[in-house]
Structures are given as structure tokens and as C-alpha cells.
Amino acid sequence: MVRRIGEFTVERRLGAGGMGVVYLARSAAGRQVALKVIRPEYADEPQFRARFRREVAAARKVSGAFTAPVVAADPDGDPPWLATQYVVGDSLDARVRSGGPLPAADIVRLAGQLAEALRDIHQQGIVHRDLKPANVLLAEDGTRVIDFGIARSVTQSRALTRGDAMVGTPAFMAPEQLTAARSVSPATDVFALGCVLAFAASGRSPFEDPDAAGLEPIAVAFAVVHQEPDLTCLSGALRALVARCLDKNPARRPGLEEVLRLATRAGQGIDRTDSVRPVRRRRPGRTSLAALALLATLVVPGDVPSPAPSTHLPCADGLSAIGEGRMRRCVGLLDTDASLTRLRRSSARTVAPVLELIAAENRRVMAAAAKPGGRPYVSMVYLTPLTEEFDGDAAMQAVGRDLEGAHFAQLRSNGRLSGPSEGPPVRLLFGQTGGSAEQRNHAVGQVLRARRAERIVAALGLGGSTASSQDMVEELTAGGLPAFGSVLTADSWAAVPGLARVAPTNADQAAAAVRHLSTGALARARILFVQDIAPGDQYTSTLAQQFRARIPPGRLVRPEPTLFDSSRRGPSDFRAQLADFCEVKPDVVYFAGRGTTLPQLLTGLAARRCLDHRVTVMSGDDTMMVRHTNGFDTRELADVLSKGRIDLLYTGLAHPEAWDARPDAFDRDFLAPFRDGTFARTFPYGDLEDGRAIMMHDALLTAARAVRETPPAGTPTVSDVFRTLSRLRKKGALPGVSGWIALGNDGAPRDKAIPVLRITPDGRTTAVTVTSADGSPQDGPS
């Protein structure tokens, strides 16, 4: 990790975007800044450097109460970097999506402060051109506008090769940006201001159709240019103000001084005692970085004050209630001596039974180590973003499956199932990281601070393939803690230092899916490609990218994927996406989306008119989460599959039937504790069909193997385990219940066995075949 850049000392890593890494840094005088360091591959582009240099120079001129200024920058440095004011606050986008639309009085105040910010920017001859909710920070002392010309050069360098190139986000762009980029003027920002105010009142752009989730950007752009905005969420003078800002003709839009007058008029008569939300106490840990719009609500572990007691289910010992309203979650590292009675009544109650088994084994390990001549133990911590209060009981059941697999591997590693232990005894710890950056960083900070005292040498599980999970893993590994992912499949995780993965990548899964769709009865099937474009979901984006790169274009019923956005408020019924289904009649729908969204697609397909036309739905490994979706039980799944005449297939990660479908892809002796009934006796209500227990078992045993392979030097250190990961990648395949695991240089397994699975109408999961990216799964050490 870089420790000093320019005049700033780096304190810790805050997060990463596509083009750079952002650190919390401090000047010699003690001033905190958000310091962004550009990645080398973009720093080497002369055109990027030139544009970045011009725009940094322009941005230095901007100052004002409602902008976040550049403190320092070196666009000619190696690497280039910029430092901006460190701002504490949520982005408008995050605030509205988590807490709903703002009250009218808050919108009036927002209008005035944004108008002042834009006035300061325009006075320096700068047009923002990308004002949107993610670029508006709601600090305690007022609004801040960020990324005026800086984020644009960073995130769109390669696309913007001409001075007149179009920049912006279609839902918040002015018509002239979409039709004639040269005609951009200050009035362009006024149009965006109107869009932002409408978003604050409704949670969406006034040009987005609320009944067509995931509307393609080109359709939104068409609406901006040719259709009138939907302002039904506004009334009175505030609606009149926004309507004037959204005039198609730039010359008829109000100037910023007039916007200020109109905002003052709109604010008259609003009863602030009824509409203004209570002022929240400033939380030093809740941050948004003015350096990068992609990184909002980030936090520094250790800065979070003691949270208020829970008003919902109490938190288990060691976990803290962080967040407000529907964003409140119990997060942190569970105490090693947590009260089992309180655990059963806490937000972790769903997984309490398996946590009690883990606690009993942990006590045995510590007691044995305390005896004369006892072997020193190591600890591994399982981390999950899922919580019962936010994700529900069904999702926590999936966590329970993970913990069953981890505990079974713990017993196996400790010699409790058969044979002696070959390495240090393992304690298994439990942590929940939540969904927001504040919650995640609180938990990560707690883990890193406890690392030495608790002898933590590895982090396990780590959630799914999302940008927030990658931020967490990179923070853990930067803090010196190796990570072992059980179900991390996104290709964008390649070469994260200190990370090993036991699951096949999305590239391999997409290749396996195309291989299966090119054989037998499906070889000539016509395919409808449906893609989730939820921001920050690396699983769906990389799965879609890899599938599209491999499927012959002639197999697709449409040249472009059918898009939807699962992050938008409210469920999607897929009416818009499936409107012409019975006209094009695809044989297969390939779904690059999450298993928790799949029920909505299946329900939409089951309601199609042409039920005589049978359809196959195929997706990636996250399909297993369809069984852990709240409000969609096995009976409802069976009903929609049978009545809708739908065959549901997916490329899975692991399944018991795979052991017999392709015996050469597995180590028979290694499977024994699962096949001889030992697992079933340990967990009478356990379930291996969704593969989670198997994958978590393999992740922990891979970590235990890394610990065992460290040179003998008493208790293995984190550095020892890091070095061992490199050695494991050179040793050949390791046995796994999910298949042989041959770690590549990118930390992902090579040629991993991939079962193609079917979910039957009665809710069971069966193996159709076992394949791999090239059709020949890894079959043992090479």
C-alpha cells in the first residue's frame, strides 16, 4: 500500500473505482483529504494526461460554500493524483434510495444550494455537464457539488477523444447534450438541476418510466429529447420551478439568479415543522468522497461512535446497530464468549444453532492449547454482508448453509472426523459486514484490530461478487489479512492480492453454458439474452459480458441484450422486457441476473400468452439463491415452473449428484465424510443441494492448507500465509468436495468442474452433466 503521495501521508485505503484508488490522507499540517491515485494503465495515455491537466487547472478556480474544492493535484506525477476536501455526508442518490424521497422543504433548500454551487462553477467559465444525484453530497453544513470536470475526465477518458464528445448520464442530461454536444452552455446545468430536484421528490429521473425498470439508456435519451417530463411528484411553485428548468429550449430556462428567487418563492408557505426531517447528529464515520462520484458513503473504521441500542431485534454480543430506519443492521465481529441465550434472541437467531456448535469447538481448541504442551491455534473469520433485519430469514438460511460447511471443515481440519490434525487447530469466528460502507468499514476495522489478539490468519466467505464486497476484500488484504472466497465468481476480481477463490469464474461459467447450449436438443435453440445492469454488481455485469463474448450472434433473437435494473425501487414484473416474447418466441432465455430477481422473471414468463411454446431459462450460479428468496417458497417455484412450462437450468458451483455424473473430476477419498453420512449426522437438517455448504467447506480447507504449508516457525503469521498462497499456486491441484482446485496466478481455480443443474418443478435440484470451460474438468494434481 502506498504510504506517501506528494505532500500527503496516506492513512488508509477508502475504496476503488474503475480508474483509481482513493485513500484517506493527511497533510503535514493535519488536514484530511480524499486522495485519488490514477491507475497506471490510464496514466500512460498522453491524451488522458492532457485533458486531466486542463480540467484540474479549471477546477482549482472553483470555490464556494456548496462545492468541494481541489486541495492539491499533480496530473504530471507518476502516478497522477488529486486531493479534494474530505466531505462527510451521503450522496443524494444514496439518501433517496435508502430513505425515500425528500420532503418539500428539503427540496427547496436543495434547489437554492445547488443553484449557488452552479453559479460559483459557471463564474469560472466551467460547465459541469454531469450534475446528477451521485454528484451531490448532503453534508451536515449544506450541499456539496462534486466532480465538476474531474470525474468526467477520469471515468470517460477513452470515450472522450474529441472536444465535442458527448459526456453525461442520459437520465440527467439536457436535450442539447444528446443532439449537439457543441451547444453545451450554463443552461445545460440548469436542465440537470431540474432533473435532480425531480429525483429528490420521486426517486427517479422525470424521463424514466416507473413501469419499465431498467429502461435502456437510448430510450431514456429519446424521452429527454422528445417527451415531456413526469412531474406528478411535485406541486405548486416547486413544480413550476422544475418545469421551467426542464424547458427543451435552453434560451427559455431561468438563469441561476432567477432559480434562487423562484426557490425562495416556492419555500414560502411550506410548513417546515411537518415536512423537514430531524437533523441527524454528525457521524464522523459516514463519508462521501468529493474525489469520485462512484464512491459514496465511505467510512474509516474506528471513527464510528458507539451506536444507539437497537429498536428492532437486539444485536448479539460484539455486534453493533449501525444505520437508521430500514438501513439499520447489526454488524461487527461476534464475541468469542457471546451469550448463547442472547444469541438465540438476537438478529443472528436464524444461525444460532450452528454458531453454538462452532462455539463449542472453539472452546475445546482453546482449552487444549492452554494445557502444557498444547498446540497453538489459529483463527479464521467468516464474513457475510447478509443480515436478518435487512435481507430476511431466507437469506440468513443461506448463511446457515455457509456456516455448516465451514464448521464441518473446521472439524475436519482439527482431526475431529477422522485421522489426526496435520496443522494448527482452527477456531472459527463470525462477522456481519452489512450493506453500507459505514457498516462494512466498522466490521472490517473491528476484525483488523482483533487480528493479533485473536490470532486471525484468514478471512472466509466474503459475500457475493459486488463492488462493495471487493472494497471489503481489498481493505482486508491491504490490512495484511489473506482472503478465501467461497462463491466469488466475477472476473473483475482477478489478481486481487492475497485472495484465493474456490469457485469457477464467470468466464468459465459462461463458456460452460454456451457449451451446453450447443449440444443436443438445445444446439439450435434461439436465445433471448436478459441482463441486469444494477450499478456495482460485478457478478451480473461480468457474467453478461462473458456470455455475450462467447455466444454466436446468430443464436440471439435480438442483437442487443434486454436490460433491466434490479437496484431501482420496487419489483420489476418484466412486462416491458417480455412484451414481444410471443412474437419472437425464443427457445431459451439466458438470464445474467441474480437468483433473488429470478422469481420475477419466471413469474413474468409464466404469464405469457403463448404457453404452448415451452421455454428453457438458463443462468449462472447465483440461481441457487432462488431457494433463499423471501416470499417465494418451494411451492411457488414449483407452481410457476409447471404452469409456465419452464425448464430452469444453471451453471452451478457444487452438487452431490455431480460426484457420480463425472467421477474423474473428484477425489473419491476426499468425498468420504459427505458420502458416508457423517455430514448428515452432524447437521440433520442440513442441505447440500444449493452448494453453499460444499463451497464454504472447500474455502476453509484451502485456507487451512495454506496455514499448514507455512514454514515451521511456531504460530503462523499473516505474512507466512501470504507467501504460502504463492506456493500453493505452483503445487498443483488441491482436493475439494466441489472438484479439484488448481489455483491460477489470478487466485481463481483453473479448469474447475462446473455442474449444469436443473431445478425441477418439485423444487429439487438435479445434475444434468458436469463440464468446465473447455469441457474437460481438472482431474487431479498435474
N, C-alpha and C positions, 0 to 999 in steps of 0.2 A: 504493500500500500504506500502511495506517495505521501511523504511527511511534510515537505515544504515546497510551495509553488510561489514564485515571485516573492512578495513581501509577507505572505501568509503562511502560518503554520497550520497544517491540517489536523483537526481534532478527531474527526471520524467521518466515515462514509455515510451519506444520507440516502443515496439511491442512484439509479442509472436510467438514461434514456437511450434512444437509438444511436445518437451521435456522440454521447459523452457521459461522464460520471460526475455527480455532484457531491461535494464534500461540505461539511460544516468546518469553517476555518476561522482563524483569529489573527488579527494584525498584531504588530509589536505593541501597539497601544491598548490592545484588548478588545477591539471592535470585532464583533462576529459578522461574518459574511457567508453567503451561499456561493461557493466557488465551483464553477463548472470547468472541467478539463475535457477538451475535444479529443475524440479517439484518433489514433494515428492515421487510419485509412482515409479519414476526411481531411485531416490536417495536411496531407500530402497533395491535395488538389489546389493548384495555384489559383483557379477561379474562385474556389471557396474562400481561400485566404483573402483575396482582394475584396470580395463582397463583404465578408465578415469584418474586415478592417474599416470599410466605408461606414457600415451600419453601427459598429461600435462607436466610431467617431461622432456620428449623428446622435446616438443615444446618450452620449456623455453630456450633451447640451440640455437634456430634459431634466427639469427639476420641478417639484411641486408637491403639494400636500397629498395628492392622490395618485402618485406614481412611485414606483420602486426603482430608484436610480442605480446606474452602474457606479460602483465604487472604484474599481480598477480593472484593467484588462491588458492583455498582451496578445493581440492577434498574430504577431510575428514570432511568438515564443515556440519552444519545442517541448511540449505541445502548446497550441494556442489555449488561452483560458480567459475567463472573465469572472469577475466578482461583483455581486449585486447585494443590495441591502437585504439583510436576513429578516424576513417578514413572518410574523406569527399570525396565522388565520387560515380558515378554509377557503377553497375556491368557491365561487358562486355555483359552479356545476356540482361540486360535491355537496354543498349545503342543501341545494334544492333536491338533488336525487336522494339524499338521506332523510331530509326533514320535510319535504314537500314545498309547494310554492310559498313565496314570502307574502306577508301582509301588505296591504296597500301603502301604509305609511313608510314601510321599509323600502318599497319600490320607488316611492317619490324621493326618498333620501338617496337611494342608489342613483337615480337619474341625475340629481344635482351633482353628486360627487364624480360620476363618470363624465359628465359634461365639463367639469372643471379640469379633470385629468386630460381629456382630449384637447381642451383649449391650450393647456400647457405644452402638449406634444405638438400641436399644429403651429404654435408660435415659433417653434424651432424649424419649421419647414418640413416636418415629418408627417406622413400619413400612416396610421397604424396598419391598416389593411387586414388585420386578423383579430379584431376585437370579438371575443366570444366568451361564454361563461367560464371556461377553463383558464382564461387570461385575466380574470377579475378576482382579486383576493378580498375577503371580508375580514379585515383586521379589526381589533377592538377599537382602534382610534380612527377608523374610517376605511373606505375602499382604496384598493391599490390596483392600478392597471399595469400589467407586466408584458414583457416580450414585445415591446414596440420596435420591431425591426431586427431584434436579436434572434429570438427563437425562429423567426421566419428564415433567416439565413442558415441557421443550424439545421433545421429539420427538412428544408426543401432545397438545399444547395444543388443537388444533382438535377432536380427537376427545373430549377430556375436558371436557365442558361442564357436568357435574354432579359434585357431591362424591362421589356413589356410583357413578361410572362405572367400568367395568372397565379396569384397567391391567395390563400384564404381557405375557409371552411364553408362549403356551399350553403349550409343552413343559416349562416350568419353573414353571407356576402351580399353586396349590392348588385343590382342588375348590370350596372356598367362594368363591374369586375368580370362578369361572366360573358359579356358580349364585346367589350373593347377595353382591354386592360390599360391602354394608354390614357384613358379618360378618368383614371382614379384621381380623386380630389378629397379635401376635407369632408365634403358631403357624403362620401363613401363611408366614413366612420360614423356619421350621423345615422345612416341607414342601419349599420351594425348595432348602434346603440339602441335603436328601436327594437331590433330582434332580441337583444339581450334582455331588455325590460320585459318583453313578452314572455321570454323563457322564465324569468323570475316569477312571473304571475301564473305560469301554466306547467312548467317543467319540460317544455319543448319549443322548438322554433315555430314561429307563426306560419311557416311554409311547409311544415311537416304534417302529414296526415295521421291523426291519432289512431285511425283504424287500420293503418298499414305499417306495422312495426318493421323496421329495417328497410324502409323505402330507399331504393338505390339513389346515390348522390345525384345522378343525372336527372332523376325525376324531381328531386328537391330543387335542383338548379332551374329546371323548367318552370316550376311553381314560382320561384323568386322572380323570374323574368316576365311571366305571362299571367299569373294569377294573383288575386287579392289575398292579403294576409288574414288569418283567422285570429281575431281579437276578442272573441267572446269571453275570454278570461278577464277582460278589463272593462271598466265602465267610467262614465263621466269624463272629467277633464283629463284624467290619466290616459284613458283610451284615445282621446283626441290628440294628446301629445304624441303617443306612439304612432298613431295613424299618420300624422304629418311627417314624422321621421321616416316612415316607410313608403313615402311617395316614390313612384317609379322614376320620376323626373328629378335629377339632383338639384336643379335650379329652384324647385319648389319646396325643398326641405328646409327646415328652420336652421339658422346658424346656432352656434353653441350658446351665445348670449341669450338668444330667444328661447332656447331649450331651458336655460336656467329660469327665465321668467315664467315659462309655461309650467315648469315643475313646481315653482313656488305657488302658482295659482292652483295647481292640482292638489297640493298639500293642504290648502285651506279647507276646513270643514271636515277633515278626517279625524275621527275620534281615536287619538293615539293610545288612550287607556285601554281601548278594546282591541286595537289592531297591532300594536307594536309588541314584539316578543320581548320577554325579560332579557336584560343584558346579562350575558354569561360572564362568569369570572374568568379572567385570562388564564389559560393553561400554558405554561412555558413550553410544554412538550408538543402542542398542536401547531404544526408549522406548514407553510406552503412556501416554495422556493420561487422567488422572482426570477431566477435564472432560467427556469424551464417550465413551460406550461404542462408538460407531461407529468411532472412530479408535484402533486398537491398533497396537503395534509400529511407531511412527513414529520418525524419526531426524533428527538435524541434520547435514548434510554438513560434513565437516571434523572432526567429533568421532570418527569411526571409526578405531580403531587399525589399524596395518598388519596385514592378515590373515595367518594362517598359510599356509605353502605348501600347494598343492593335493595332495590324496591321490588324486585321480582324474586326468582329463586336465589337463595343465598349462594355466595361463592364458596367453593371448597377451600380448605386451608392452603394458603400460599397463592391463591388466585385472587385477582382484584377486579372490581367492577369499573370498567372504563368505557366512556361514551355516554351519550344522552339519548333518551327516547328509544326508538327502535334500533339504534346503533349500539346500545349498551350491551356489553358482553363481559363475561368473566374470563380473564386471561392471565397468563403468567405460568410459573413453574410450581406444580403441586408439591407441597411439603412432603418430605420423605417420611415424616411421622404424622401425616394428616389423620385426623379423627375419622374413623370409618363410619361412625354414626352420623356425623355431619356430612360426610361424603354422600351417603345414601339419600340425604335430603337436599343436596346441592344441585347446581346446574349441571354437574357431571354425573348425576344419578344413573343415567342410562348405562354408563360404562363402569359403574361402581363395582359390580361383581367381579369383572376381570381385573380391575385395579386392586381389589382386595387380594386376589391370588398373586399378583405381582408384588404387592407389599409384603406378603408372607415370604416369598422367595428372597426379596431384598433383605429382610431381617435375618434370614438364615445365612445369607452371604456375609453380612456384616458380623454376625456372631462368630462364624467360622474364621474370619480374618482376624478377629480380636484374640483368638486363642494363641498360645505360644506356638510359633512355627507356622501360623496361619498364612495363607497366601493373600497378598494384597489384591484388592478388587479394582475394577474399572466400572464407570457408569456410562450408559448411553441414554440419551433423552429422545423420546418420541414427541414430535411436534405436529400439531394439526391446526389449521385455521378454523375448523368447524366447531360450533358451539350450539348447545341445545336451545338457548334462548333466541338465537337468530336463525339457525338452519333447521331446527326441529328435531324431533325424536328419530325420524327415519334416517337423517344424515348421521346422527350420533350412533346409530346401529352400525353404520359403515365404519365409524371409528372403532367401535367394539370389535369388528372383524379384524381390523388392523392390529389391535392390541392382543387379540387371541393369537395371531400369527407371531407377533413379537415375543409374547410370553413363552410360547411353545419353543421358539428359537432360543430364548434365554435359558429355559430348562435344558435344552439340548446342548447348548454351549457349556453349561455348568455341569455336564455329566449326570444330569438327574433322570435322563430317559434310558440311556444305555451307554456303557463304556465310560472311562474316566474323562474328566475335563482336560483339554490339551492346552489351555491358556488361562489367563487371569479370569476369575469368576466375574460375571456381569451383573450389575444392578441395572434395572430399567426404570427410568424416570418418565414423567408425563407432563407435557406442557400444552397449553392452548394459546394460539397467537392472535385469534380474532381476525377481523376483516379490514379494519382501518390501519393506516400507517402508525397512528398513535398507539393502538393496541398491539400491533405487531412489534414495534420497537420497544415497548415496555417489556414484552415477553422475552425478546431476544436479549435485551440488556440484562434481564434477570438471569438468564441462562449463562451468559458470558461472565457475569460477576460471580456466579456459583461454580464456575468451571473447576477452579483449583480445589476448593473445599470439598466438592462432591466428586472429584476425580472424573469429570466428564471428558470423554475422549472422542465422542461421535454424536452427531445429530441424525435422527432417523425419520422416515415418513415424509414430512415437509410439505404436505398438501399436494395440490394439483399444479398443472403447468400454466401458471398465470404470471404476469409481470410482478405482482406483489410477492408471490412466492419466490421468484428469482431474486428480488431485492432482499428478502429474508435470508436466503441461502448465501448470497454473496456477502451479506453482513456477517453471518456466522463464520464463513470461511476466512473473511478478512480479519475476523477476531481470533483466528487460529483454531477453529473447530471444524474438522472434516465432516462432510455430509454424505449420507447414503439415502438416495431417493428410492421409494418403492414403486410409485406409479408416475414418475416424471417422464413424459414421452416427447415433449416439444423439442424440435430440432434446434431451436434458438438457445437451448441450454448447453450446447456443445462447448467443451473446453472451459467451463466454469472451474477455476482452480479449486482443488480439494473436494470435488464432487464425483461420486460414483453412482451409477444408476443401474438397476437390475431389470428395468422394463425396456422392451424394444422401442426405438424411436418412432415418431410419426412417419418419417420417410420409409422405414421398414414396414410399418403397418399399411401405408398407402400402397406400397409395392405388392404386399401380400393380398390386399383387397383387389387390386387390378388383376393380379394373377388368378384369383378365384373367380372374378367376373369374366375371365377369358377362357374358362373351361366349362365343359358340359353344357347343360341347358341354358346357362347364362352367357355363353360365349357371344351370342348375337343380340343380347338384351340392349335396348335403348335406355339411356340413363338420364334422369333429371338430377342435377347437382345442386344441392341446397347448402348454403354456407352461413354460419353465424359470424357477424362482423363486430361482436361486442368488443369494445376497446380493452386492451390489456390481456385478452385471453389468448395466450400463446398456443394452447392446445388446439383450439379451433382454427386459428389462422395458419399454423404450420401444417395441420392435417389437410386443410383445404389446398394449400399451396402444393404440397407433395402429391396429393391425388390428381390435381389438375395437370401437374407436370408429367404424369405417367399415363393417364387415360388417353387413348387416341381421340382426337377432337370429333371424329366422325361418329363416335358412340353416343355423343351428347345430343339431347333433343334441343338444347339451346347453346349457343356459343359461349355465353357468359353464365356464371353461377347465379342462382336465385338467392337473393340476400335477405337476411333479417338480422335484427339486433336484439339479443336477449337481455341486454342491460337496460333497455328502455322500460319505463314504469308500466306495470300491468302486463298480463299474459298476452301472448300472440296466439290467435286462433288460425293463423296461416291462410286466411281467406284470400288475401291478395296474392300470396305466393302460389296458391293452388287453383287460382281462378280458371285457368285454361287446361287443367290437368286432363280432363276427359277429351279434350280436343287433340292434345299431343300424345296422350296415352303412353307414358314411359313404362317400361317393364321394371325398372329399378330406380329407386330414389337413393342416391348416396348423400348421407347427412353428415356434414362436417360441423357438428354441434355437440353440445353437452347432453349427457344422459338425463339430466334433470329437466331439459327442454323438450326432449324426445316425446313425452306423452302428449304434448300439444300438437306436434306434427302428426303423430299416429291418430289422434282424435280427429284432426282435420282430414286426413286421408280416409278414415272410416266413414266420414260424412259425404264422400264424393258421390256423384250421380252414377258413375259407371262402375258399380260394384261387380259387374260381370267380368271386369278386367282385373285380374289378380296382380298384385304388385309386391315386389321384394324391397324392403328397406334395409340398407347396409350402412354401418357406421364404424367408428373406432372404439377403442377400449373403454371410453367413458360411458358407453352404453350400459355397463354394469350398474351404474348409478340409477338407472330407471327403476330398479328394485328398491331404492332408498329415497324415492321422491315422495314428499309429503302430499297426501291427498290422492295418490294413485297407487292403489294396492294391487296385489296379485290378481284379485278377481276382476278389477277394472282393466288391467293389462290383458288378461285372457279374453275379456269381452270385446275390447277394441281390436284385437288381433283376429279373433274368429269372425265377428260380424263385418269387419272391414276387409276380410280376405287378404291379410297382410302376412308375409313371411319376414321375420325380423332376424337379421344376421349381423354379426360384428366381429372384427378382429380383436380377440381378447388378449389378456396377459397370461392367464393361467386357468386351468380347469382339470379336475380329476380324470375326466374321460380322455384327456389328451395323452395321459400316460400309456393307455392301451392303443390309441389311434396311431401313435408314432413312437414305439418303444425305444428306438435307437437315439431319440433326442433327449433321453433322460437317463440318469444314473439309477439303476434299479435299487441298489442298496441304500442310496440316499432317500428314496421314497418310502422306505420301510415303515417309519413311525406313523406315516399318514395312511398307509395301506393296511397295516395290521391292527388298526382300531385304537392305537394309542392317542391320537389326536381326538377322536370321538369320545373316548373315555375322559380325557382332560376337559373337554368342552362339550358336554352332552347336547347342548343346543347350538353348537357351532355350525357354520355353513361355509363350505369351500367353493360353492358354485360361482360366486361373483369374483373369486380370485384374489380378493384383498388380503385374506389371511396368508395365503401362499406367498404373495409378493412381499409382504412385510416380513415374513419368516426369512425369505432369501436375503432381504436387505440387511437384517440384523446379523445373520450368519456371515455375510460378506464383510461387514464391519468387524465381527469377531475374528475372522480370518486375517484381516489387516492387523489387528492387535497381536494375534499370535505370531505373525511374521516379522514383527519388530525385533531388532536385535536384543538379546537378553541384557537388560540394564535395570533390573528392579521393576518398578511401576512404569509402564509405557507412557511417554509423554505425547502430547498432541503432535509435536514435530516428528516424533518417531512414526506415528500413524500416517502423517502426510507423506513421508518418504516411502513408506510401505505401499501406499496406493500406486506409486510409480512402478514398484517392483511387481505388484500383482498384475499390472497390465502386460508385463513381459512373461509371466509364468505360464500362461495358457488358460484354458477354460477351468472354471470352478464349478463344482456340482451345485445344482439348485433344484428345488422341487418344481419350479416353473420352467426348467430346462437348463442346459449348460450355459454358464455365464463367462464369456470371454471379453473382458473389458478392453475397449479400444483406447486410443490416445485421447479421445474426446470424453472419456468417462462413461460412455454408453456401451452396452453389450453388442458384439458383432454376431451376425447370423443367428440371432436368438429365435428359439421356437415360438411361433405365433399360431395359436389355435383359432380357427374360424368357428365361431359358436352360433347356435341358433337358440333363441328364446321361444319356447313352444307356447301354444295357446293356454296350457295349464300352468304357465309360469315357470316351468323348469328350464334349465339351460343345458344344452347338449352340445357335444363336439361334433362338427361336421368333418373336419380334417385338421391336420397340423402342417403348417408350411413355414416359410420365412421369406425374407426379402427376395432371395434368389431361388426359393423353392427347396433348399437343402439346409435344414436347421443344423446348428452346431451339434456335433455328436461326440464330444469328449475332448480331453486335452490334446492339443496339437503340437 
